[in-house]
C-alpha cells in the first residue's frame, strides 16, 4: 500500500485526545479519543490498523478499518471493513467492501454521491 507525500502516522502506543483534522493519508495504529476529519473535497484516506482504535466519529473520502471504532463512520467514496474491523456505531458509505469476520453493531446506510452527509466540524460551522 503506497502513501502520498502527506502521510500521517499515529504510531502504536500513541494516544491523541481531541479532534484530528488531516489531509492526504492518515494511518492509525494507536488510539484517538475524538473525531477524525478529512479535508473536505479531498481524496484523503484514513486507515485504522488492526490494533488502532478511535472513540469518536470518522469522516473521510476513503476509509479502511481493521481496528476498533466506537462512533459513526462517514465515507464519501469507498469504505473497506477488513477481517478484524469492529465498529460500534452507524456506517454511512457510497461503496462498501466487507470481509468475512468484520463486525458492525449499528446500521449500514448507503448514500448517493450527492446526498452524502456533509457534516462540518464544529470549528468550521458559521455562527447564525
N, CA, C and O atoms as CSV, one atom per row, in Angstrom:
chain,resi,resn,atom,element,x,y,z
A,1,UNK,N,N,0.853,-1.158,0.000
A,1,UNK,CA,C,0.000,0.000,0.000
A,1,UNK,C,C,0.900,1.222,0.000
A,1,UNK,O,O,1.644,1.447,0.956
A,2,UNK,N,N,0.841,2.017,-1.065
A,2,UNK,CA,C,1.645,3.225,-1.159
A,2,UNK,C,C,0.887,4.424,-0.624
A,2,UNK,O,O,-0.338,4.498,-0.729
A,3,UNK,N,N,1.619,5.353,-0.056
A,3,UNK,CA,C,1.007,6.548,0.507
A,3,UNK,C,C,1.527,7.788,-0.198
A,3,UNK,O,O,2.622,7.781,-0.761
A,4,UNK,N,N,0.743,8.843,-0.164
A,4,UNK,CA,C,1.130,10.121,-0.746
A,4,UNK,C,C,2.189,10.781,0.135
A,4,UNK,O,O,2.527,10.268,1.201
A,5,UNK,N,N,2.698,11.903,-0.310
A,5,UNK,CA,C,3.704,12.642,0.455
A,5,UNK,C,C,3.142,13.202,1.754
A,5,UNK,O,O,3.908,13.534,2.659
A,6,UNK,N,N,1.846,13.313,1.864
A,6,UNK,CA,C,1.219,13.848,3.073
A,6,UNK,C,C,0.700,12.709,3.922
A,6,UNK,O,O,-0.501,12.608,4.175
A,7,UNK,N,N,1.596,11.857,4.359
A,7,UNK,CA,C,1.239,10.693,5.166
A,7,UNK,C,C,1.445,11.007,6.641
A,7,UNK,O,O,2.513,11.471,7.042
A,8,UNK,N,N,0.414,10.753,7.449
A,8,UNK,CA,C,0.492,10.955,8.893
A,8,UNK,C,C,0.292,9.611,9.568
A,8,UNK,O,O,-0.649,8.884,9.249
A,9,UNK,N,N,1.180,9.278,10.506
A,9,UNK,CA,C,1.099,8.019,11.224
A,9,UNK,C,C,0.882,8.304,12.702
A,9,UNK,O,O,1.643,9.050,13.318
A,10,UNK,N,N,-0.163,7.704,13.267
A,10,UNK,CA,C,-0.380,7.695,14.712
A,10,UNK,C,C,0.124,6.325,15.163
A,10,UNK,O,O,-0.569,5.319,15.019
A,11,UNK,N,N,1.321,6.301,15.703
A,11,UNK,CA,C,2.009,5.039,15.993
A,11,UNK,C,C,1.380,4.294,17.168
A,11,UNK,O,O,0.699,4.882,18.007
A,12,UNK,N,N,1.626,2.990,17.205
A,12,UNK,CA,C,1.187,2.146,18.308
A,12,UNK,C,C,1.780,2.711,19.597
A,12,UNK,O,O,2.961,3.056,19.643
A,13,UNK,N,N,0.966,2.803,20.633
A,13,UNK,CA,C,1.404,3.361,21.895
A,13,UNK,C,C,1.164,4.857,22.006
A,13,UNK,O,O,1.373,5.436,23.071
A,14,UNK,N,N,0.726,5.495,20.920
A,14,UNK,CA,C,0.422,6.924,20.924
A,14,UNK,C,C,-1.061,7.119,21.169
A,14,UNK,O,O,-1.885,6.409,20.593
A,15,UNK,N,N,-1.412,8.083,22.026
A,15,UNK,CA,C,-2.811,8.397,22.312
A,15,UNK,C,C,-3.039,9.879,22.044
A,15,UNK,O,O,-2.295,10.730,22.534
A,16,UNK,N,N,-4.068,10.178,21.267
A,16,UNK,CA,C,-4.458,11.559,20.990
A,16,UNK,C,C,-5.832,11.772,21.605
A,16,UNK,O,O,-6.756,10.989,21.385
A,17,UNK,N,N,-5.950,12.848,22.381
A,17,UNK,CA,C,-7.236,13.204,22.972
A,17,UNK,C,C,-7.643,14.538,22.376
A,17,UNK,O,O,-7.010,15.563,22.629
A,18,UNK,N,N,-8.709,14.517,21.580
A,18,UNK,CA,C,-9.179,15.710,20.883
A,18,UNK,C,C,-9.416,15.384,19.422
A,18,UNK,O,O,-9.044,14.311,18.946
A,19,UNK,N,N,-10.034,16.312,18.715
A,19,UNK,CA,C,-10.341,16.102,17.306
A,19,UNK,C,C,-9.079,16.214,16.457
A,19,UNK,O,O,-8.165,16.974,16.774
A,20,UNK,N,N,-9.050,15.441,15.374
A,20,UNK,CA,C,-7.902,15.415,14.476
A,20,UNK,C,C,-8.378,15.776,13.073
A,20,UNK,O,O,-9.318,15.175,12.552
A,21,UNK,N,N,-7.719,16.763,12.467
A,21,UNK,CA,C,-8.027,17.209,11.111
A,21,UNK,C,C,-6.814,16.875,10.255
A,21,UNK,O,O,-5.684,17.167,10.646
A,22,UNK,N,N,-7.034,16.260,9.076
A,22,UNK,CA,C,-5.900,15.849,8.257
A,22,UNK,C,C,-6.206,15.973,6.779
A,22,UNK,O,O,-7.361,16.066,6.363
A,23,UNK,N,N,-5.138,15.972,6.002
A,23,UNK,CA,C,-5.223,15.898,4.541
A,23,UNK,C,C,-4.267,14.794,4.120
A,23,UNK,O,O,-3.330,14.474,4.851
A,24,UNK,N,N,-4.491,14.222,2.973
A,24,UNK,CA,C,-3.616,13.146,2.498
A,24,UNK,C,C,-4.005,11.816,3.108
A,24,UNK,O,O,-5.181,11.452,3.129
A,25,UNK,N,N,-3.015,11.092,3.605
A,25,UNK,CA,C,-3.232,9.764,4.168
A,25,UNK,C,C,-2.970,9.767,5.663
A,25,UNK,O,O,-1.981,10.336,6.125
A,26,UNK,N,N,-3.847,9.136,6.410
A,26,UNK,CA,C,-3.706,9.018,7.856
A,26,UNK,C,C,-3.770,7.542,8.211
A,26,UNK,O,O,-4.733,6.858,7.864
A,27,UNK,N,N,-2.747,7.050,8.901
A,27,UNK,CA,C,-2.741,5.665,9.367
A,27,UNK,C,C,-2.750,5.682,10.884
A,27,UNK,O,O,-1.877,6.275,11.517
A,28,UNK,N,N,-3.757,5.018,11.465
A,28,UNK,CA,C,-3.928,4.996,12.913
A,28,UNK,C,C,-3.570,3.613,13.431
A,28,UNK,O,O,-4.274,2.637,13.172
A,29,UNK,N,N,-2.458,3.540,14.170
A,29,UNK,CA,C,-2.064,2.301,14.825
A,29,UNK,C,C,-2.157,2.456,16.333
A,29,UNK,O,O,-2.050,1.478,17.073
A,30,UNK,N,N,-2.355,3.692,16.786
A,30,UNK,CA,C,-2.505,3.992,18.205
A,30,UNK,C,C,-3.966,4.223,18.538
A,30,UNK,O,O,-4.847,3.542,18.013
A,31,UNK,N,N,-4.223,5.199,19.425
A,31,UNK,CA,C,-5.581,5.440,19.928
A,31,UNK,C,C,-5.936,6.919,19.792
A,31,UNK,O,O,-5.138,7.797,20.119
A,32,UNK,N,N,-7.146,7.175,19.304
A,32,UNK,CA,C,-7.666,8.540,19.215
A,32,UNK,C,C,-8.971,8.595,19.981
A,32,UNK,O,O,-9.884,7.811,19.720
A,33,UNK,N,N,-9.064,9.528,20.934
A,33,UNK,CA,C,-10.312,9.800,21.641
A,33,UNK,C,C,-10.770,11.168,21.180
A,33,UNK,O,O,-10.416,12.190,21.768
A,34,UNK,N,N,-11.555,11.173,20.128
A,34,UNK,CA,C,-12.020,12.397,19.489
A,34,UNK,C,C,-12.435,12.062,18.074
A,34,UNK,O,O,-12.311,10.917,17.640
A,35,UNK,N,N,-12.923,13.044,17.357
A,35,UNK,CA,C,-13.380,12.839,15.986
A,35,UNK,C,C,-12.226,13.024,15.006
A,35,UNK,O,O,-11.287,13.778,15.261
A,36,UNK,N,N,-12.317,12.320,13.882
A,36,UNK,CA,C,-11.305,12.391,12.833
A,36,UNK,C,C,-11.967,12.967,11.593
A,36,UNK,O,O,-12.959,12.428,11.103
A,37,UNK,N,N,-11.405,14.083,11.077
A,37,UNK,CA,C,-11.981,14.776,9.930
A,37,UNK,C,C,-10.964,14.895,8.800
A,37,UNK,O,O,-9.873,15.434,8.989
A,38,UNK,N,N,-11.331,14.387,7.619
A,38,UNK,CA,C,-10.514,14.593,6.422
A,38,UNK,C,C,-10.852,15.962,5.849
A,38,UNK,O,O,-11.958,16.470,6.036
A,39,UNK,N,N,-9.896,16.548,5.156
A,39,UNK,CA,C,-10.120,17.829,4.500
A,39,UNK,C,C,-11.269,17.682,3.504
A,39,UNK,O,O,-11.213,16.818,2.628
A,40,UNK,N,N,-12.312,18.511,3.622
A,40,UNK,CA,C,-13.473,18.391,2.725
A,40,UNK,C,C,-13.076,18.529,1.254
A,40,UNK,O,O,-12.265,19.383,0.897
A,41,UNK,N,N,-13.655,17.684,0.414
A,41,UNK,CA,C,-13.405,17.746,-1.021
A,41,UNK,C,C,-12.081,17.142,-1.467
A,41,UNK,O,O,-11.753,17.192,-2.652
A,42,UNK,N,N,-11.321,16.575,-0.548
A,42,UNK,CA,C,-10.024,15.997,-0.901
A,42,UNK,C,C,-10.164,14.499,-1.153
A,42,UNK,O,O,-11.233,13.922,-0.954
A,43,UNK,N,N,-9.095,13.892,-1.583
A,43,UNK,CA,C,-9.055,12.432,-1.771
A,43,UNK,C,C,-8.396,11.773,-0.565
A,43,UNK,O,O,-7.693,10.771,-0.703
A,44,UNK,N,N,-8.623,12.333,0.601
A,44,UNK,CA,C,-7.990,11.852,1.832
A,44,UNK,C,C,-8.394,10.413,2.140
A,44,UNK,O,O,-9.512,9.978,1.866
A,45,UNK,N,N,-7.432,9.694,2.724
A,45,UNK,CA,C,-7.677,8.295,3.084
A,45,UNK,C,C,-7.270,8.078,4.533
A,45,UNK,O,O,-6.203,8.519,4.961
A,46,UNK,N,N,-8.126,7.397,5.282
A,46,UNK,CA,C,-7.801,7.047,6.662
A,46,UNK,C,C,-7.805,5.526,6.785
A,46,UNK,O,O,-8.724,4.852,6.320
A,47,UNK,N,N,-6.761,5.003,7.418
A,47,UNK,CA,C,-6.621,3.570,7.639
A,47,UNK,C,C,-6.497,3.347,9.141
A,47,UNK,O,O,-5.602,3.893,9.787
A,48,UNK,N,N,-7.400,2.543,9.690
A,48,UNK,CA,C,-7.311,2.167,11.100
A,48,UNK,C,C,-6.765,0.744,11.122
A,48,UNK,O,O,-7.448,-0.205,10.735
A,49,UNK,N,N,-5.524,0.613,11.582
A,49,UNK,CA,C,-4.843,-0.684,11.590
A,49,UNK,C,C,-5.445,-1.614,12.641
A,49,UNK,O,O,-6.282,-1.202,13.445
A,50,UNK,N,N,-5.014,-2.851,12.622
A,50,UNK,CA,C,-5.580,-3.897,13.484
A,50,UNK,C,C,-5.593,-3.520,14.966
A,50,UNK,O,O,-6.568,-3.814,15.657
A,51,UNK,N,N,-4.558,-2.890,15.462
A,51,UNK,CA,C,-4.509,-2.535,16.882
A,51,UNK,C,C,-4.875,-1.079,17.122
A,51,UNK,O,O,-4.786,-0.599,18.252
A,52,UNK,N,N,-5.285,-0.368,16.077
A,52,UNK,CA,C,-5.688,1.023,16.208
A,52,UNK,C,C,-7.120,1.136,16.698
A,52,UNK,O,O,-7.929,0.230,16.499
A,53,UNK,N,N,-7.429,2.265,17.345
A,53,UNK,CA,C,-8.806,2.468,17.802
A,53,UNK,C,C,-9.165,3.947,17.765
A,53,UNK,O,O,-8.314,4.818,17.945
A,54,UNK,N,N,-10.450,4.206,17.527
A,54,UNK,CA,C,-10.989,5.564,17.527
A,54,UNK,C,C,-12.254,5.551,18.363
A,54,UNK,O,O,-13.162,4.755,18.123
A,55,UNK,N,N,-12.307,6.436,19.344
A,55,UNK,CA,C,-13.512,6.648,20.141
A,55,UNK,C,C,-14.045,8.002,19.704
A,55,UNK,O,O,-13.704,9.034,20.284
A,56,UNK,N,N,-14.883,7.987,18.677
A,56,UNK,CA,C,-15.405,9.203,18.068
A,56,UNK,C,C,-15.782,8.914,16.628
A,56,UNK,O,O,-15.697,7.773,16.174
A,57,UNK,N,N,-16.196,9.945,15.912
A,57,UNK,CA,C,-16.610,9.785,14.518
A,57,UNK,C,C,-15.409,9.842,13.584
A,57,UNK,O,O,-14.389,10.460,13.887
A,58,UNK,N,N,-15.561,9.180,12.441
A,58,UNK,CA,C,-14.576,9.275,11.367
A,58,UNK,C,C,-15.284,9.824,10.140
A,58,UNK,O,O,-16.323,9.307,9.729
A,59,UNK,N,N,-14.713,10.883,9.553
A,59,UNK,CA,C,-15.224,11.487,8.325
A,59,UNK,C,C,-14.102,11.452,7.302
A,59,UNK,O,O,-13.083,12.121,7.480
A,60,UNK,N,N,-14.274,10.677,6.227
A,60,UNK,CA,C,-13.224,10.585,5.223
A,60,UNK,C,C,-13.775,10.260,3.856
A,60,UNK,O,O,-14.940,9.892,3.706
A,61,UNK,N,N,-12.921,10.401,2.862
A,61,UNK,CA,C,-13.285,10.063,1.494
A,61,UNK,C,C,-13.154,8.558,1.295
A,61,UNK,O,O,-14.093,7.889,0.862
A,62,UNK,N,N,-11.969,8.036,1.620
A,62,UNK,CA,C,-11.708,6.603,1.560
A,62,UNK,C,C,-11.336,6.155,2.964
A,62,UNK,O,O,-10.426,6.713,3.577
A,63,UNK,N,N,-12.033,5.153,3.472
A,63,UNK,CA,C,-11.814,4.695,4.841
A,63,UNK,C,C,-11.586,3.185,4.827
A,63,UNK,O,O,-12.364,2.432,4.240
A,64,UNK,N,N,-10.503,2.755,5.484
A,64,UNK,CA,C,-10.198,1.333,5.637
A,64,UNK,C,C,-10.110,1.062,7.130
A,64,UNK,O,O,-9.329,1.699,7.837
A,65,UNK,N,N,-10.914,0.112,7.612
A,65,UNK,CA,C,-10.936,-0.183,9.046
A,65,UNK,C,C,-10.566,-1.645,9.264
A,65,UNK,O,O,-11.151,-2.549,8.667
A,66,UNK,N,N,-9.580,-1.854,10.135
A,66,UNK,CA,C,-9.220,-3.201,10.560
A,66,UNK,C,C,-9.031,-3.213,12.074
A,66,UNK,O,O,-8.535,-4.190,12.635
A,67,UNK,N,N,-9.429,-2.122,12.733
A,67,UNK,CA,C,-9.308,-1.989,14.178
A,67,UNK,C,C,-10.669,-1.753,14.799
A,67,UNK,O,O,-11.691,-2.202,14.280
A,68,UNK,N,N,-10.670,-1.036,15.925
A,68,UNK,CA,C,-11.901,-0.836,16.686
A,68,UNK,C,C,-12.358,0.620,16.612
A,68,UNK,O,O,-11.584,1.540,16.879
A,69,UNK,N,N,-13.631,0.817,16.245
A,69,UNK,CA,C,-14.239,2.142,16.166
A,69,UNK,C,C,-15.470,2.153,17.050
A,69,UNK,O,O,-16.326,1.275,16.946
A,70,UNK,N,N,-15.558,3.150,17.923
A,70,UNK,CA,C,-16.770,3.373,18.708
A,70,UNK,C,C,-17.264,4.758,18.333
A,70,UNK,O,O,-16.817,5.763,18.887
A,71,UNK,N,N,-18.177,4.800,17.399
A,71,UNK,CA,C,-18.692,6.052,16.862
A,71,UNK,C,C,-19.117,5.832,15.423
A,71,UNK,O,O,-18.853,4.776,14.848
A,72,UNK,N,N,-19.768,6.815,14.846
A,72,UNK,CA,C,-20.231,6.700,13.464
A,72,UNK,C,C,-19.081,6.891,12.482
A,72,UNK,O,O,-18.113,7.598,12.762
A,73,UNK,N,N,-19.211,6.240,11.317
A,73,UNK,CA,C,-18.213,6.338,10.258
A,73,UNK,C,C,-18.895,6.887,9.011
A,73,UNK,O,O,-19.927,6.372,8.583
A,74,UNK,N,N,-18.310,7.941,8.428
A,74,UNK,CA,C,-18.836,8.579,7.226
A,74,UNK,C,C,-17.779,8.502,6.130
A,74,UNK,O,O,-16.713,9.106,6.246
A,75,UNK,N,N,-18.077,7.757,5.067
A,75,UNK,CA,C,-17.160,7.640,3.941
A,75,UNK,C,C,-17.875,8.137,2.691
A,75,UNK,O,O,-18.919,7.601,2.320
A,76,UNK,N,N,-17.319,9.161,2.036
A,76,UNK,CA,C,-17.996,9.745,0.881
A,76,UNK,C,C,-17.721,8.995,-0.412
A,76,UNK,O,O,-18.390,9.240,-1.416
A,77,UNK,N,N,-16.743,8.078,-0.410
A,77,UNK,CA,C,-16.478,7.286,-1.607
A,77,UNK,C,C,-16.436,5.797,-1.296
A,77,UNK,O,O,-17.412,5.086,-1.539
A,78,UNK,N,N,-15.333,5.324,-0.768
A,78,UNK,CA,C,-15.129,3.889,-0.601
A,78,UNK,C,C,-14.827,3.557,0.854
A,78,UNK,O,O,-13.993,4.200,1.491
A,79,UNK,N,N,-15.514,2.548,1.366
A,79,UNK,CA,C,-15.294,2.073,2.730
A,79,UNK,C,C,-14.939,0.598,2.675
A,79,UNK,O,O,-15.627,-0.193,2.030
A,80,UNK,N,N,-13.858,0.233,3.357
A,80,UNK,CA,C,-13.455,-1.166,3.438
A,80,UNK,C,C,-13.426,-1.585,4.898
A,80,UNK,O,O,-12.746,-0.968,5.718
A,81,UNK,N,N,-14.171,-2.641,5.219
A,81,UNK,CA,C,-14.160,-3.223,6.553
A,81,UNK,C,C,-13.394,-4.536,6.456
A,81,UNK,O,O,-13.891,-5.520,5.908
A,82,UNK,N,N,-12.177,-4.538,6.997
A,82,UNK,CA,C,-11.303,-5.708,6.920
A,82,UNK,C,C,-11.715,-6.740,7.970
A,82,UNK,O,O,-12.626,-6.498,8.762
A,83,UNK,N,N,-11.050,-7.872,7.972
A,83,UNK,CA,C,-11.454,-9.035,8.768
A,83,UNK,C,C,-11.531,-8.779,10.265
A,83,UNK,O,O,-12.349,-9.405,10.940
A,84,UNK,N,N,-10.709,-7.881,10.813
A,84,UNK,CA,C,-10.715,-7.652,12.255
A,84,UNK,C,C,-11.389,-6.337,12.634
A,84,UNK,O,O,-11.232,-5.863,13.760
A,85,UNK,N,N,-12.134,-5.748,11.711
A,85,UNK,CA,C,-12.841,-4.499,11.979
A,85,UNK,C,C,-13.968,-4.727,12.977
A,85,UNK,O,O,-14.723,-5.695,12.875
A,86,UNK,N,N,-14.068,-3.813,13.950
A,86,UNK,CA,C,-15.163,-3.833,14.920
A,86,UNK,C,C,-15.697,-2.408,15.030
A,86,UNK,O,O,-15.032,-1.527,15.575
A,87,UNK,N,N,-16.888,-2.192,14.513
A,87,UNK,CA,C,-17.491,-0.865,14.529
A,87,UNK,C,C,-18.733,-0.897,15.390
A,87,UNK,O,O,-19.646,-1.686,15.147
A,88,UNK,N,N,-18.770,-0.040,16.398
A,88,UNK,CA,C,-19.963,0.144,17.216
A,88,UNK,C,C,-20.484,1.528,16.897
A,88,UNK,O,O,-20.030,2.519,17.469
A,89,UNK,N,N,-21.427,1.593,15.995
A,89,UNK,CA,C,-21.969,2.863,15.514
A,89,UNK,C,C,-22.509,2.669,14.115
A,89,UNK,O,O,-22.369,1.595,13.529
A,90,UNK,N,N,-23.121,3.700,13.584
A,90,UNK,CA,C,-23.673,3.640,12.240
A,90,UNK,C,C,-22.584,3.895,11.207
A,90,UNK,O,O,-21.629,4.631,11.455
A,91,UNK,N,N,-22.749,3.269,10.038
A,91,UNK,CA,C,-21.776,3.394,8.961
A,91,UNK,C,C,-22.480,3.957,7.736
A,91,UNK,O,O,-23.435,3.368,7.229
A,92,UNK,N,N,-21.999,5.105,7.265
A,92,UNK,CA,C,-22.554,5.780,6.093
A,92,UNK,C,C,-21.522,5.672,4.974
A,92,UNK,O,O,-20.363,6.045,5.160
A,93,UNK,N,N,-21.936,5.166,3.817
A,93,UNK,CA,C,-20.981,4.874,2.747
A,93,UNK,C,C,-21.616,5.063,1.392
A,93,UNK,O,O,-22.839,5.129,1.270
A,94,UNK,N,N,-20.776,5.152,0.370
A,94,UNK,CA,C,-21.240,5.146,-1.012
A,94,UNK,C,C,-20.970,3.767,-1.607
A,94,UNK,O,O,-21.866,3.151,-2.185
A,95,UNK,N,N,-19.738,3.283,-1.467
A,95,UNK,CA,C,-19.370,1.923,-1.869
A,95,UNK,C,C,-18.765,1.234,-0.658
A,95,UNK,O,O,-17.992,1.840,0.084
A,96,UNK,N,N,-19.118,-0.040,-0.454
A,96,UNK,CA,C,-18.604,-0.751,0.716
A,96,UNK,C,C,-18.021,-2.090,0.306
A,96,UNK,O,O,-18.511,-2.753,-0.609
A,97,UNK,N,N,-16.969,-2.468,1.000
A,97,UNK,CA,C,-16.331,-3.775,0.828
A,97,UNK,C,C,-16.170,-4.331,2.240
A,97,UNK,O,O,-15.513,-3.718,3.081
A,98,UNK,N,N,-16.765,-5.483,2.494
A,98,UNK,CA,C,-16.754,-6.043,3.843
A,98,UNK,C,C,-16.239,-7.473,3.790
A,98,UNK,O,O,-16.788,-8.314,3.077
A,99,UNK,N,N,-15.190,-7.742,4.544
A,99,UNK,CA,C,-14.545,-9.055,4.554
A,99,UNK,C,C,-15.148,-9.904,5.672
A,99,UNK,O,O,-15.569,-9.377,6.701
A,100,UNK,N,N,-15.185,-11.204,5.466
A,100,UNK,CA,C,-15.680,-12.141,6.468
A,100,UNK,C,C,-14.933,-11.915,7.784
A,100,UNK,O,O,-13.702,-11.878,7.809
A,101,UNK,N,N,-15.678,-11.767,8.862
A,101,UNK,CA,C,-15.094,-11.535,10.177
A,101,UNK,C,C,-15.301,-10.112,10.674
A,101,UNK,O,O,-15.255,-9.872,11.881
A,102,UNK,N,N,-15.526,-9.165,9.772
A,102,UNK,CA,C,-15.775,-7.775,10.168
A,102,UNK,C,C,-17.103,-7.697,10.912
A,102,UNK,O,O,-18.054,-8.408,10.584
A,103,UNK,N,N,-17.157,-6.814,11.930
A,103,UNK,CA,C,-18.366,-6.689,12.744
A,103,UNK,C,C,-18.844,-5.235,12.758
A,103,UNK,O,O,-18.049,-4.309,12.914
A,104,UNK,N,N,-20.148,-5.055,12.594
A,104,UNK,CA,C,-20.763,-3.736,12.705
A,104,UNK,C,C,-21.953,-3.873,13.636
A,104,UNK,O,O,-22.884,-4.629,13.361
A,105,UNK,N,N,-21.920,-3.134,14.745
A,105,UNK,CA,C,-23.046,-3.085,15.668
A,105,UNK,C,C,-23.685,-1.715,15.496
A,105,UNK,O,O,-23.415,-0.783,16.253
A,106,UNK,N,N,-24.538,-1.616,14.486
A,106,UNK,CA,C,-25.179,-0.359,14.111
A,106,UNK,C,C,-25.791,-0.550,12.736
A,106,UNK,O,O,-25.900,-1.673,12.246
A,107,UNK,N,N,-26.187,0.541,12.123
A,107,UNK,CA,C,-26.822,0.481,10.805
A,107,UNK,C,C,-25.821,0.729,9.697
A,107,UNK,O,O,-24.882,1.509,9.858
A,108,UNK,N,N,-26.025,0.063,8.568
A,108,UNK,CA,C,-25.283,0.347,7.346
A,108,UNK,C,C,-26.206,1.182,6.472
A,108,UNK,O,O,-27.295,0.734,6.115
A,109,UNK,N,N,-25.780,2.397,6.125
A,109,UNK,CA,C,-26.633,3.317,5.375
A,109,UNK,C,C,-25.913,3.730,4.104
A,109,UNK,O,O,-24.892,4.415,4.153
A,110,UNK,N,N,-26.451,3.308,2.959
A,110,UNK,CA,C,-25.841,3.677,1.679
A,110,UNK,C,C,-26.289,5.081,1.309
A,110,UNK,O,O,-27.469,5.417,1.399
A,111,UNK,N,N,-25.328,5.892,0.892
A,111,UNK,CA,C,-25.594,7.266,0.492
A,111,UNK,C,C,-25.243,7.430,-0.989
A,111,UNK,O,O,-24.240,6.893,-1.459
A,112,UNK,N,N,-26.065,8.165,-1.707
A,112,UNK,CA,C,-25.702,8.530,-3.071
A,112,UNK,C,C,-24.625,9.604,-2.996
A,112,UNK,O,O,-24.509,10.300,-1.987
A,113,UNK,N,N,-23.849,9.738,-4.045
A,113,UNK,CA,C,-22.734,10.693,-4.049
A,113,UNK,C,C,-23.199,12.107,-3.722
A,113,UNK,O,O,-22.504,12.837,-3.015
A,114,UNK,N,N,-24.357,12.499,-4.222
A,114,UNK,CA,C,-24.810,13.871,-4.000
A,114,UNK,C,C,-25.642,14.029,-2.734
A,114,UNK,O,O,-26.068,15.140,-2.418
A,115,UNK,N,N,-25.886,12.928,-1.991
A,115,UNK,CA,C,-26.672,13.048,-0.758
A,115,UNK,C,C,-25.883,12.641,0.475
A,115,UNK,O,O,-26.439,12.543,1.569
A,116,UNK,N,N,-24.582,12.403,0.302
A,116,UNK,CA,C,-23.753,12.015,1.446
A,116,UNK,C,C,-23.790,13.118,2.492
A,116,UNK,O,O,-23.782,14.299,2.144
A,117,UNK,N,N,-23.830,12.751,3.768
A,117,UNK,CA,C,-23.927,13.759,4.808
A,117,UNK,C,C,-22.736,14.713,4.760
A,117,UNK,O,O,-21.584,14.280,4.782
A,118,UNK,N,N,-23.015,15.985,4.697
A,118,UNK,CA,C,-21.961,16.999,4.628
A,118,UNK,C,C,-21.835,17.677,5.974
A,118,UNK,O,O,-22.063,18.880,6.102
A,119,UNK,N,N,-21.472,16.900,6.969
A,119,UNK,CA,C,-21.315,17.445,8.310
A,119,UNK,C,C,-20.043,18.263,8.373
A,119,UNK,O,O,-18.977,17.807,7.959
A,120,UNK,N,N,-20.161,19.462,8.887
A,120,UNK,CA,C,-18.980,20.291,9.087
A,120,UNK,C,C,-18.505,20.121,10.509
A,120,UNK,O,O,-19.317,20.034,11.430
A,121,UNK,N,N,-17.185,20.073,10.706
A,121,UNK,CA,C,-16.666,20.038,12.064
A,121,UNK,C,C,-17.078,21.299,12.816
A,121,UNK,O,O,-17.307,22.342,12.205
A,122,UNK,N,N,-17.170,21.203,14.130
A,122,UNK,CA,C,-17.604,22.321,14.940
A,122,UNK,C,C,-16.777,23.570,14.690
A,122,UNK,O,O,-17.318,24.675,14.742
A,123,UNK,N,N,-15.487,23.436,14.420
A,123,UNK,CA,C,-14.623,24.595,14.218
A,123,UNK,C,C,-14.910,25.297,12.892
A,123,UNK,O,O,-14.485,26.439,12.714
A,124,UNK,N,N,-15.613,24.660,11.957
A,124,UNK,CA,C,-15.874,25.239,10.658
A,124,UNK,C,C,-17.309,25.745,10.516
A,124,UNK,O,O,-17.656,26.314,9.481
A,125,UNK,N,N,-18.138,25.549,11.524
A,125,UNK,CA,C,-19.527,25.991,11.436
A,125,UNK,C,C,-19.574,27.508,11.527
A,125,UNK,O,O,-18.844,28.134,12.296
A,126,UNK,N,N,-20.454,28.073,10.720
A,126,UNK,CA,C,-20.589,29.518,10.756
A,126,UNK,C,C,-21.650,29.914,11.767
A,126,UNK,O,O,-22.672,29.238,11.884
A,127,UNK,N,N,-21.423,31.012,12.511
A,127,UNK,CA,C,-22.407,31.422,13.505
A,127,UNK,C,C,-23.696,31.911,12.852
A,127,UNK,O,O,-23.677,32.447,11.744
A,128,UNK,N,N,-24.812,31.720,13.548
A,128,UNK,CA,C,-26.126,32.119,12.992
A,128,UNK,C,C,-26.328,33.609,13.108
A,128,UNK,O,O,-27.368,34.125,12.697
